[in-house]
Amino acid sequence: MTTYKELFGKYVQNLSSDLTSTDAEGQIWYNTTTGTFRTALGGYANWSAGGNMNTARQQLSGFGIQTAAVGTGGETTVVVGNTESYNGSTWTTSGALGTSRELMASAGTQTAGLVAGGYTGTANSSATEKYNGSTWTASGSLGTARRGLAGCGIQTAGLAFGGFTTAVTAATESFNGSTWTAGGNLNTARFLIAGAGTQTAGLAFGNTTQTELYNGTSWTVGGNLNTGRRYLAGCGTQTSALAIGGYTTVAVGNTEQYNGTSWNNSTNLTTARFLLGGAGASNTSGLGFGGAAPSNTAATEAYNNYGVSVPVAGSWSSGGNLPAANTDMGGAGTKTAALGFGGATQTMSVSFNGTSWSAIPALNTPRRGPGGAGIQTAALGFGGYAGGSSSATEKYNGTTWTSNPTGLNTARFRIGGTGLQTAAIAMGGFTPGDTPSAASELFNGTSWTASPSLNTARAAGGSAGTQTSALYFGGFAGTTYYAATESYNGSSWTTVGSLNTTRRRLSGAGASNTSAVAFGGDTPPSPGVASGATELYNGTSWTTSTSMGTARYGIRGAGTQASAVGFGGETPTQTAATELWTGPSTTLNYKTLTTS
């Protein structure tokens, strides 16, 4: 009998804790703490249930990625133009297509999508529409009206191929953002197929087992699917694609991964179906939604192939309470070295060491709703409400607060802020009379200078980042609550992806305008309902994550997307609760070995 040492060149190790390196894949060790034999497995793939679509349908189209997808068109009992956006957990209804249809080609991202062709219920269509994240706009028509075609690429460089006119076609067309131009034909005319990739590196597959690769000019034959099928969905790139579901003589859940050369069978969909929509960036991360199973379904499933590593969701845990309940504080620092100052208890200033809070000297100007920036030993507090909107600015050196000779140019409270003591940015807030402000100002360690204004005047939003890479999100003006997010690049504010949960009086943390976490707040209508919603921003869109243990608004926070602290707020009663955030991560796919 071959021994473990003969196979791996080493004996089974006795360890007090599990191995953590990816080199542990396939090794066996004895964990002396748990008294078990352990290993780490690779090649772990699965489909998991996501949030259902609002409208069950088949023959729909999809595009985007797993956590920022769009499903549009299709058929319920009639052809529809319904459009829905997915954030990784929930579908939200958006603007409908101008031309309701099914069996379209699709391409692009959640905020810059493209569909073309399809069937209106009475005729094939050549219509093309572009999506901006909320509404559709008609654009140049296909040269050949057809249905059952596939697409790939982006909104300004799309590709459409195959389909059915009055007969099956091999026609290929390229889109430049306004017009379509004929390209090289597929080697095999076919329809009811799927696509992946880009305009110059496209992939066509399905109906038969045949796969074809496009180089921007012509198609060449690639590796065959293991299961030939039609009515399937696809996503990914030319060298990293997924084929999802479809129909042989029955609905199938077959999933195959393409590596640029060959297709390999993977874990099947939980619900076998065809005529579904698909989205995803690669052969390790995809989404399948809607379709027929065999009746119309709204089911969504997410595909992940983790290799030896598996994801661990972000989580909140309890930290030491504030010395007293407080709300609308200013904040600065990190998860293990934070400051809280001002608030409803205007004279409170406290320091956090990752476990407990300690009292420190109060601000020289007691106030509610100040902005904050910096670190625990070099912090900045500015603005707030002290019998009226304040412009006061103070610096903290780890021991005392010192009033800065010059304050904000625009006095305001419930103001946003981020950055360092010597390079901070302040944005939004209420001026006297509770007038929402769009003002943005930069601090250089000595004085404030006006910078370009926010696009939307509002207060009580969340903020994150640095002086030259900042985010501002949520907030309110009067009775209007916002989900809008704005990104600052050092010279201008740009409106980007909206929060999934519209809210005000939330908090945020993050190192830049491409990596942030938003948490807490209250949702409309006013007076709002306390929320514990947590969302992660990746520079493009927000993804819903694990909610806080205590839903609240008026909360303050500090830290990064991966490691943050949230404290105080209202539930609606004021709270002293502190929670510690640990962002999503990965761990090895550990397994305990047994004799069964």
C-alpha positions as CSV (number, residue, x, y, z in Angstrom):
1,M,0.0,0.0,0.0
2,T,1.3,3.5,-0.9
3,T,1.7,5.6,2.2
4,Y,1.0,9.4,2.6
5,K,4.8,10.0,3.0
6,E,5.5,8.2,-0.3
7,L,2.9,10.4,-2.1
8,F,3.8,13.8,-0.5
9,G,7.4,13.2,0.7
10,K,6.4,14.1,4.3
11,Y,4.6,12.6,7.3
12,V,1.2,13.8,8.5
13,Q,2.0,16.8,10.7
14,N,0.7,17.3,14.2
15,L,-0.4,21.0,14.4
16,S,-2.2,23.0,17.1
17,S,-4.0,25.0,14.4
18,D,-4.9,24.6,10.7
19,L,-2.5,25.5,8.0
20,T,-3.3,28.8,6.3
21,S,-1.2,28.9,3.2
22,T,-2.8,27.9,-0.1
23,D,0.0,25.3,-0.3
24,A,-2.2,23.4,2.1
25,E,-4.4,22.2,-0.8
26,G,-4.4,18.4,-0.7
27,Q,-2.3,18.1,2.4
28,I,-3.5,16.2,5.5
29,W,-2.6,17.2,9.0
30,Y,-3.8,16.3,12.5
31,N,-5.2,19.3,14.5
32,T,-4.2,18.5,18.1
33,T,-6.6,21.2,19.4
34,T,-9.7,19.7,17.8
35,G,-8.5,16.1,17.7
36,T,-9.3,15.8,14.0
37,F,-7.6,15.1,10.8
38,R,-7.9,18.0,8.4
39,T,-7.3,19.0,4.8
40,A,-7.9,21.9,2.4
41,L,-9.8,21.1,-0.8
42,G,-9.5,23.0,-4.1
43,G,-11.8,23.3,-7.1
44,Y,-14.8,24.1,-4.9
45,A,-17.7,25.5,-7.1
46,N,-21.4,26.0,-6.3
47,W,-24.6,27.8,-7.2
48,S,-26.3,29.6,-4.4
49,A,-29.7,31.2,-4.2
50,G,-30.0,35.0,-4.7
51,G,-32.9,37.4,-4.5
52,N,-35.8,36.7,-6.8
53,M,-36.6,39.0,-9.7
54,N,-39.7,41.2,-9.4
55,T,-41.1,39.8,-12.6
56,A,-40.9,36.1,-13.4
57,R,-40.2,35.7,-17.2
58,Q,-38.3,33.8,-19.9
59,Q,-36.5,34.8,-23.1
60,L,-35.0,37.8,-21.2
61,S,-31.5,39.3,-21.7
62,G,-28.8,40.0,-19.2
63,F,-25.5,41.8,-18.9
64,G,-23.1,43.1,-16.2
65,I,-21.4,41.3,-13.4
66,Q,-22.5,39.1,-10.5
67,T,-23.0,42.0,-8.1
68,A,-24.1,44.6,-10.6
69,A,-26.3,43.0,-13.2
70,V,-29.3,44.0,-15.4
71,G,-32.1,41.8,-16.6
72,T,-34.4,43.2,-19.3
73,G,-37.2,42.3,-21.7
74,G,-38.5,38.8,-22.1
75,E,-41.9,37.2,-22.0
76,T,-44.4,36.7,-19.1
77,T,-47.6,35.8,-21.0
78,V,-46.8,38.7,-23.4
79,V,-43.6,40.3,-24.5
80,V,-42.4,42.9,-22.0
81,G,-39.8,45.7,-21.7
82,N,-39.4,45.4,-17.9
83,T,-35.9,46.2,-16.7
84,E,-34.4,45.3,-13.3
85,S,-31.0,45.9,-11.7
86,Y,-29.3,43.5,-9.3
87,N,-26.9,44.5,-6.5
88,G,-25.8,41.1,-5.4
89,S,-28.8,40.4,-3.3
90,T,-31.9,42.4,-4.5
91,W,-33.5,43.2,-7.8
92,T,-34.8,46.8,-8.2
93,T,-37.2,47.9,-11.0
94,S,-35.8,50.4,-13.4
95,G,-36.8,52.1,-16.6
96,A,-38.5,49.9,-19.3
97,L,-37.2,49.3,-22.8
98,G,-38.6,51.7,-25.4
99,T,-39.4,48.6,-27.5
100,S,-40.7,45.6,-25.6
101,R,-39.1,42.4,-26.9
102,E,-37.5,39.1,-26.2
103,L,-34.5,37.0,-27.5
104,M,-32.2,40.1,-27.8
105,A,-28.4,40.4,-28.0
106,S,-27.0,42.2,-25.0
107,A,-23.7,43.7,-23.8
108,G,-22.2,46.2,-21.4
109,T,-22.3,47.1,-17.7
110,Q,-25.0,48.0,-15.2
111,T,-24.6,51.7,-15.9
112,A,-23.7,51.4,-19.6
113,G,-25.7,48.6,-21.2
114,L,-26.7,47.7,-24.7
115,V,-29.4,45.5,-26.3
116,A,-30.2,44.9,-30.0
117,G,-32.6,42.9,-32.2
118,G,-35.1,40.5,-30.7
119,Y,-38.7,39.7,-31.3
120,T,-41.6,42.1,-30.5
121,G,-44.3,39.3,-30.4
122,T,-45.3,40.1,-34.0
123,A,-42.0,40.7,-35.9
124,N,-38.2,40.5,-35.7
125,S,-36.6,43.8,-34.6
126,S,-33.5,45.7,-35.6
127,A,-33.9,48.2,-32.7
128,T,-30.9,49.1,-30.6
129,E,-31.1,50.7,-27.2
130,K,-28.5,52.0,-24.7
131,Y,-28.9,51.9,-20.9
132,N,-27.4,54.5,-18.5
133,G,-28.3,52.8,-15.3
134,S,-31.9,54.1,-15.1
135,T,-33.3,54.7,-18.6
136,W,-33.0,53.4,-22.2
137,T,-32.3,55.5,-25.3
138,A,-32.8,54.4,-28.9
139,S,-29.7,54.2,-31.0
140,G,-28.6,53.0,-34.5
141,S,-30.5,50.0,-35.8
142,L,-29.0,46.6,-36.7
143,G,-28.4,46.1,-40.4
144,T,-30.3,42.8,-40.2
145,A,-33.5,42.5,-38.0
146,R,-33.4,39.2,-36.2
147,R,-34.2,37.3,-33.0
148,G,-32.4,34.6,-31.0
149,L,-29.0,36.3,-31.6
150,A,-26.2,36.8,-29.0
151,G,-24.0,39.7,-28.1
152,C,-20.9,40.7,-26.2
153,G,-18.6,43.7,-25.6
154,I,-19.4,47.1,-24.2
155,Q,-21.9,49.9,-25.0
156,T,-19.4,51.7,-27.3
157,A,-17.8,48.6,-28.8
158,G,-20.5,45.9,-29.0
159,L,-20.9,42.7,-31.1
160,A,-24.0,40.9,-32.3
161,F,-24.0,37.6,-34.1
162,G,-26.2,34.7,-35.3
163,G,-30.0,34.7,-35.0
164,F,-33.0,34.1,-37.1
165,T,-34.4,36.4,-39.8
166,T,-36.6,34.3,-42.1
167,A,-33.9,31.7,-41.8
168,V,-31.0,30.9,-39.5
169,T,-28.2,33.4,-40.1
170,A,-24.4,33.6,-39.5
171,A,-24.3,37.4,-39.8
172,T,-22.1,39.4,-37.4
173,E,-22.2,43.1,-36.8
174,S,-20.0,45.5,-34.8
175,F,-21.3,48.6,-32.9
176,N,-19.3,51.7,-32.3
177,G,-21.7,53.5,-29.9
178,S,-23.9,54.9,-32.7
179,T,-23.9,52.6,-35.8
180,W,-23.6,48.9,-36.7
181,T,-21.2,47.7,-39.3
182,A,-21.1,44.2,-40.9
183,G,-18.3,41.9,-39.8
184,G,-17.1,38.4,-40.6
185,N,-19.8,35.7,-40.6
186,L,-19.9,32.8,-38.1
187,N,-18.7,29.5,-39.6
188,T,-22.0,27.9,-38.7
189,A,-25.2,29.8,-39.0
190,R,-27.3,29.3,-35.8
191,F,-29.6,31.0,-33.3
192,L,-30.7,30.6,-29.7
193,I,-27.1,30.8,-28.7
194,A,-25.0,32.6,-26.1
195,G,-22.0,34.9,-26.2
196,A,-19.1,36.3,-24.1
197,G,-16.1,38.4,-24.4
198,T,-15.4,41.7,-26.3
199,Q,-15.8,43.1,-29.8
200,T,-12.3,42.0,-30.8
201,A,-12.1,38.8,-28.6
202,G,-15.6,37.4,-28.8
203,L,-17.0,33.9,-28.1
204,A,-20.1,32.2,-29.5
205,F,-21.5,28.9,-28.3
206,G,-24.6,26.8,-28.1
207,N,-27.4,25.4,-30.3
208,T,-24.8,22.8,-31.3
209,T,-21.7,21.8,-29.4
210,Q,-19.6,24.1,-31.6
211,T,-17.7,27.1,-30.1
212,E,-16.4,29.9,-32.2
213,L,-13.9,32.7,-31.4
214,Y,-13.9,36.2,-33.0
215,N,-10.7,38.3,-33.4
216,G,-12.5,41.5,-34.6
217,T,-12.5,40.3,-38.2
218,S,-13.2,36.6,-38.5
219,W,-14.4,33.6,-36.6
220,T,-12.4,30.4,-35.9
221,V,-13.6,27.2,-34.3
222,G,-12.7,26.5,-30.7
223,G,-13.3,23.6,-28.3
224,N,-16.7,21.9,-28.2
225,L,-19.2,22.1,-25.4
226,N,-19.6,18.8,-23.6
227,T,-23.4,19.2,-23.8
228,G,-24.9,20.7,-27.0
229,R,-27.9,22.8,-26.1
230,R,-29.9,25.9,-27.1
231,Y,-31.7,28.6,-25.1
232,L,-28.7,28.8,-22.7
233,A,-27.0,31.8,-21.1
234,G,-23.4,32.9,-21.2
235,C,-21.0,35.3,-19.6
236,G,-17.3,36.1,-19.1
237,T,-14.5,36.5,-21.5
238,Q,-13.1,34.7,-24.5
239,T,-10.6,32.8,-22.3
240,S,-12.7,32.6,-19.2
241,A,-16.4,32.0,-19.9
242,L,-19.5,30.2,-18.5
243,A,-22.2,28.3,-20.3
244,I,-25.3,28.2,-18.1
245,G,-28.4,26.0,-18.3
246,G,-30.3,25.5,-21.6
247,Y,-32.5,22.9,-23.3
248,T,-31.7,19.6,-24.9
249,T,-34.9,17.7,-25.0
250,V,-35.6,19.0,-21.5
251,A,-34.5,21.9,-19.3
252,V,-30.9,21.4,-18.0
253,G,-28.9,22.9,-15.3
254,N,-25.5,22.1,-17.0
255,T,-22.8,24.6,-16.2
256,E,-19.5,24.5,-18.2
257,Q,-16.3,26.6,-17.8
258,Y,-14.3,27.6,-20.8
259,N,-10.5,28.4,-20.5
260,G,-9.9,29.6,-24.0
261,T,-9.3,26.1,-25.4
262,S,-11.8,23.6,-23.9
263,W,-15.0,23.4,-21.9
264,N,-15.1,21.6,-18.5
265,N,-18.2,20.5,-16.7
266,S,-18.9,22.2,-13.3
267,T,-21.6,22.2,-10.7
268,N,-25.2,22.3,-12.2
269,L,-27.7,25.0,-11.5
270,T,-30.0,24.2,-8.5
271,T,-33.0,24.9,-10.8
272,A,-32.6,23.4,-14.3
273,R,-33.9,26.0,-16.8
274,F,-33.7,27.5,-20.2
275,L,-34.3,30.9,-21.9
276,L,-32.7,32.5,-18.9
277,G,-30.5,35.6,-18.5
278,G,-26.9,35.6,-17.5
279,A,-24.2,38.0,-16.3
280,G,-20.6,37.7,-14.9
281,A,-17.0,38.7,-15.4
282,S,-15.3,35.3,-15.7
283,N,-15.7,31.5,-15.4
284,T,-15.4,31.7,-11.6
285,S,-18.1,34.3,-11.0
286,G,-21.5,34.3,-12.8
287,L,-25.2,34.9,-12.4
288,G,-28.2,33.1,-13.9
289,F,-31.7,34.5,-13.5
290,G,-35.3,34.1,-14.8
291,G,-36.1,31.6,-17.6
292,A,-38.4,28.7,-17.9
293,A,-38.2,25.7,-15.6
294,P,-40.4,24.8,-17.6
295,S,-42.8,27.5,-16.4
296,N,-41.6,31.1,-15.9
297,T,-39.4,31.6,-12.9
298,A,-38.0,34.6,-11.1
299,A,-35.3,32.6,-9.4
300,T,-31.7,34.0,-9.3
301,E,-28.6,31.9,-8.7
302,A,-25.0,33.0,-8.2
303,Y,-22.1,30.8,-9.3
304,N,-18.7,30.9,-7.6
305,N,-15.6,28.7,-8.2
306,Y,-13.4,29.4,-5.2
307,G,-10.4,27.1,-5.8
308,V,-8.8,26.3,-2.4
309,S,-10.1,29.6,-0.9
310,V,-13.8,30.3,0.0
311,P,-15.3,33.7,0.9
312,V,-16.1,34.8,4.4
313,A,-18.9,37.4,4.7
314,G,-18.2,40.7,6.4
315,S,-19.5,40.8,10.0
316,W,-20.3,43.2,12.9
317,S,-19.4,42.4,16.5
318,S,-20.0,44.2,19.8
319,G,-17.4,46.6,21.1
320,G,-17.2,48.6,24.4
321,N,-20.0,51.1,24.9
322,L,-19.5,54.8,24.9
323,P,-19.4,56.3,28.4
324,A,-22.9,57.6,27.8
325,A,-25.5,57.5,25.0
326,N,-24.9,60.1,22.3
327,T,-25.8,60.9,18.7
328,D,-24.6,63.1,15.8
329,M,-21.0,63.0,16.9
330,G,-17.9,63.8,14.9
331,G,-15.5,61.0,14.3
332,A,-11.9,60.3,13.2
333,G,-9.3,57.6,13.3
334,T,-9.3,53.9,12.8
335,K,-11.1,50.8,14.2
336,T,-8.6,50.4,17.0
337,A,-7.7,54.0,17.5
338,A,-10.8,56.2,17.0
339,L,-12.1,59.5,18.3
340,G,-15.6,60.6,18.9
341,F,-16.5,64.3,19.8
342,G,-19.4,66.6,20.2
343,G,-22.9,65.4,19.4
344,A,-26.2,65.8,21.3
345,T,-24.0,65.6,24.4
346,Q,-22.0,68.4,23.1
347,T,-19.2,68.3,25.6
348,M,-18.4,64.6,25.1
349,S,-15.0,63.7,23.6
350,V,-13.8,60.1,23.8
351,S,-10.9,58.0,22.6
352,F,-11.2,54.3,21.6
353,N,-8.4,51.7,21.8
354,G,-10.3,48.9,20.0
355,T,-11.8,47.6,23.2
356,S,-13.0,50.5,25.4
357,W,-13.6,54.2,25.4
358,S,-11.8,56.8,27.6
359,A,-12.8,60.4,28.2
360,I,-10.6,63.1,26.7
361,P,-10.8,67.0,26.8
362,A,-13.9,68.4,25.2
363,L,-14.0,70.6,22.1
364,N,-13.5,74.3,22.9
365,T,-16.8,75.0,21.1
366,P,-19.3,72.4,22.2
367,R,-21.5,71.4,19.2
368,R,-23.7,68.8,17.5
369,G,-23.2,67.4,14.1
370,P,-19.6,68.4,13.4
371,G,-17.5,66.9,10.6
372,G,-14.3,65.0,11.3
373,A,-11.0,64.0,9.7
374,G,-7.6,62.7,10.6
375,I,-6.2,60.2,13.0
376,Q,-6.5,59.7,16.8
377,T,-3.4,61.8,17.6
378,A,-3.9,64.4,14.8
379,A,-7.6,65.0,14.3
380,L,-9.7,67.8,12.9
381,G,-13.2,68.8,14.0
382,F,-15.2,71.4,12.0
383,G,-18.6,72.9,11.7
384,G,-21.6,71.7,13.7
385,Y,-24.5,73.3,15.6
386,A,-23.8,75.5,18.6
387,G,-27.0,77.6,18.9
388,G,-26.7,78.0,15.2
389,S,-24.6,76.8,12.3
390,S,-20.9,77.0,13.2
391,S,-17.7,77.5,11.1
392,A,-15.4,76.7,14.1
393,T,-12.4,74.4,13.3
394,E,-10.3,72.7,15.9
395,K,-7.2,70.5,15.9
396,Y,-6.5,67.6,18.3
397,N,-2.9,66.5,19.0
398,G,-3.6,63.5,21.1
399,T,-3.9,65.6,24.3
400,T,-5.8,68.8,23.7
401,W,-8.1,70.6,21.2
402,T,-6.8,73.9,19.8
403,S,-9.0,76.3,18.0
404,N,-7.8,77.1,14.5
405,P,-7.6,80.9,13.8
406,T,-9.8,80.6,10.7
407,G,-12.9,78.5,10.3
408,L,-15.0,77.2,7.4
409,N,-16.0,79.7,4.8
410,T,-19.5,78.4,4.9
411,A,-20.9,77.7,8.5
412,R,-22.9,74.5,8.6
413,F,-23.8,71.4,10.6
414,R,-24.5,67.7,9.9
415,I,-21.5,68.2,7.6
416,G,-19.5,65.5,5.8
417,G,-15.8,65.3,6.1
418,T,-12.8,63.1,5.5
419,G,-9.0,63.2,5.0
420,L,-6.2,64.2,7.3
421,Q,-5.6,67.0,9.7
422,T,-3.4,68.8,7.2
423,A,-5.3,67.7,4.1
424,A,-9.1,67.5,4.8
425,I,-12.2,68.0,2.8
426,A,-15.6,69.2,4.1
427,M,-18.8,68.8,2.0
428,G,-22.6,69.3,2.3
429,G,-24.4,70.2,5.5
430,F,-27.1,72.7,6.6
431,T,-26.5,76.4,6.7
432,P,-28.6,78.8,8.9
433,G,-32.3,78.2,8.4
434,D,-31.6,74.4,7.7
435,T,-30.8,75.3,4.1
436,P,-29.0,72.3,2.4
437,S,-25.6,73.2,1.1
438,A,-23.6,71.8,-1.8
439,A,-20.5,73.6,-0.6
440,S,-17.2,71.8,-0.6
441,E,-14.0,73.1,1.1
442,L,-10.4,72.0,1.4
443,F,-8.2,72.4,4.5
444,N,-4.4,72.6,4.2
445,G,-3.6,72.5,7.9
446,T,-4.1,76.3,8.3
447,S,-7.1,77.5,6.3
448,W,-10.1,76.4,4.3
449,T,-10.4,77.1,0.5
450,A,-13.6,76.7,-1.5
451,S,-13.5,73.8,-4.0
452,P,-16.0,72.7,-6.6
453,S,-19.5,72.1,-5.2
454,L,-21.4,68.8,-4.9
455,N,-23.9,68.2,-7.7
456,T,-26.7,67.8,-5.1
457,A,-27.1,70.0,-2.1
458,R,-27.8,67.9,1.0
459,A,-26.8,67.2,4.6
460,A,-26.3,64.2,7.0
461,G,-24.7,62.0,4.3
462,G,-21.9,59.5,4.8
463,S,-18.3,60.3,3.7
464,A,-15.1,58.4,3.1
465,G,-11.7,58.7,1.4
466,T,-9.0,61.4,1.2
467,Q,-8.9,65.0,0.2
468,T,-8.2,64.0,-3.4
469,S,-10.2,60.8,-3.5
470,A,-13.4,61.3,-1.6
471,L,-17.0,60.0,-1.5
472,Y,-20.2,61.5,-0.2
473,F,-23.4,59.4,-0.2
474,G,-27.0,59.4,1.0
475,G,-28.3,62.4,3.1
476,F,-31.3,64.6,2.8
477,A,-32.7,68.0,2.0
478,G,-36.1,68.8,3.6
479,T,-38.3,65.7,3.2
480,T,-36.2,64.3,0.3
481,Y,-33.9,61.4,1.1
482,Y,-31.0,60.5,-1.2
483,A,-29.3,57.4,-2.3
484,A,-27.0,59.3,-4.7
485,T,-23.2,58.9,-4.4
486,E,-20.7,61.5,-5.5
487,S,-17.0,60.9,-6.1
488,Y,-14.3,63.6,-5.8
489,N,-11.0,63.3,-7.7
490,G,-9.3,66.4,-6.4
491,S,-10.8,68.7,-8.9
492,S,-14.5,67.9,-9.4
493,W,-17.5,65.8,-8.1
494,T,-19.0,63.2,-10.3
495,T,-22.3,61.3,-9.6
496,V,-21.7,57.6,-9.5
497,G,-23.6,54.4,-8.4
498,S,-26.4,55.0,-5.9
499,L,-26.8,53.3,-2.5
500,N,-29.2,50.3,-2.6
501,T,-30.9,51.7,0.6
502,T,-31.9,55.3,0.4
503,R,-31.1,57.0,3.8
504,R,-29.8,59.9,5.8
505,R,-27.8,60.3,9.0
506,L,-25.6,57.3,8.1
507,S,-21.9,57.0,8.4
508,G,-19.1,55.6,6.3
509,A,-15.5,54.6,6.3
510,G,-12.9,54.0,3.6
511,A,-9.5,54.7,2.3
512,S,-10.5,56.2,-1.1
513,N,-13.3,56.8,-3.6
514,T,-13.0,53.2,-4.8
515,S,-13.2,51.4,-1.5
516,A,-15.7,52.3,1.2
517,V,-18.3,51.0,3.5
518,A,-21.6,52.7,4.4
519,F,-23.7,51.8,7.5
520,G,-26.7,52.8,9.6
521,G,-29.0,55.7,8.9
522,D,-32.7,56.1,8.6
523,T,-35.0,55.4,5.7
524,P,-37.9,57.5,4.4
525,P,-40.5,58.7,4.9
526,S,-39.7,61.2,7.5
527,P,-39.4,60.6,10.4
528,G,-37.4,57.7,9.2
529,V,-37.0,54.1,10.3
530,A,-33.7,53.2,11.8
531,S,-31.5,51.0,9.5
532,G,-28.6,48.7,10.1
533,A,-28.0,48.3,6.4
534,T,-24.3,47.9,5.4
535,E,-23.1,48.4,1.8
536,L,-19.6,48.1,0.2
537,Y,-18.5,50.4,-2.6
538,N,-15.9,49.2,-5.3
539,G,-15.5,52.3,-7.3
540,T,-18.5,51.5,-9.5
541,S,-21.4,50.2,-7.5
542,W,-22.6,49.4,-4.0
543,T,-23.2,45.8,-2.8
544,T,-25.3,44.9,0.2
545,S,-23.5,43.2,3.0
546,T,-24.2,42.0,6.6
547,S,-26.4,44.4,8.6
548,M,-25.4,46.0,11.9
549,G,-26.6,44.3,15.1
550,T,-28.3,47.6,16.3
551,A,-30.2,49.5,13.6
552,R,-29.7,53.3,14.2
553,Y,-29.3,56.7,12.7
554,G,-27.1,59.6,13.8
555,I,-24.3,57.1,14.0
556,R,-20.6,58.0,13.5
557,G,-17.8,55.8,12.3
558,A,-14.1,55.5,11.4
559,G,-11.7,53.1,9.6
560,T,-11.6,51.4,6.3
561,Q,-13.8,49.1,4.2
562,A,-12.0,46.1,5.7
563,S,-11.9,47.3,9.3
564,A,-14.2,49.9,10.8
565,V,-16.0,51.0,14.0
566,G,-19.5,52.5,14.3
567,F,-20.7,54.2,17.6
568,G,-23.6,56.0,19.1
569,G,-26.8,57.1,17.3
570,E,-30.5,56.8,17.8
571,T,-32.8,53.7,17.6
572,P,-34.8,56.2,18.0
573,T,-33.6,56.5,21.6
574,Q,-30.0,57.5,21.9
575,T,-27.6,54.6,22.3
576,A,-24.0,54.1,23.6
577,A,-23.6,50.9,21.5
578,T,-20.3,50.4,19.6
579,E,-19.9,47.8,16.9
580,L,-16.8,46.6,15.1
581,W,-16.8,45.8,11.4
582,T,-14.6,43.2,9.8
583,G,-14.9,43.2,6.0
584,P,-15.3,40.3,3.7
585,S,-12.3,38.0,3.3
586,T,-11.4,34.4,2.3
587,T,-10.3,31.3,4.1
588,L,-9.2,27.9,2.9
589,N,-11.8,25.3,2.1
590,Y,-11.2,23.2,5.1
591,K,-12.6,19.7,5.5
592,T,-12.5,17.4,8.5
593,L,-11.7,13.8,7.5
594,T,-13.8,11.0,8.8
595,T,-13.9,7.2,8.3
596,S,-17.4,7.3,6.7
